[in-house]
Amino acid sequence: MKKSCTVCARELSAYFNSPVAYIVIVVYLLICGWFFSANLFFDQQATLRGFFNLAPLMFIFFAPAISMGLLAEEQRRGTVEILFTYPVTTTAVLGGKYAAALVLLSLAILLTFPYVVTISVLGHPDLGALFTGYFGLLLMGAVYLAIGLWASTMVKSQLSAFILGFLVSFSLFMLDKFQAWVPRPFNRLVGFLSIENHFKAMSRGVVDTRDLVYYGSMILFFLAWSLYLVQRRKWRG
């Protein structure tokens, strides 16, 4: 655990010593702020519904941008082998890197919390549904970051990692759009695999065990796959 925290701190330092963290957070807040303001001033609605509707699509871009360099750049430079010769397990390295990306994404989400304060002053929102929606945002972002970490272990280019992470994330996002066209035996499976379906329920204040199982399973699946890929390279090396 201590070694994972060390890797996490190192990775966070790398984020904030480069423009990546600042660009991602500022662009994320600008887009969120625009849609929140549009709902508030143009539609005269003190609600976060527009923000929650937009978030799944935004994360498809921002999560791969955060995670694309976790391992891809070190593989390109050939420094990943040096990293894994340190007295630290592969699990600790990947866990620390993933945790750093999750901290950065959580910070971006947390910085939108003034929206909650604003609509609480102007209206009478269901705070339970709002907090559940934010919890759903965090879980959904965690899935996208796990996909991004996996993509970063697959390729040696940050751009390629971004594209691969984006394509897989976009596919999961689009699944429910094709659910009606899928033959009945596979209809439920497609609906269950759709990441947006699970977030929609949580954004309405509904916490279902199936949603938690889905998010937990997807995170573990992509993290385990990433671990397998890195371990396989170590065995071959």
Order of alpha helices (4+ residues) and beta strands (2+ residues): alpha-alpha-alpha-alpha-alpha-alpha-alpha-alpha-alpha-alpha-alpha-alpha
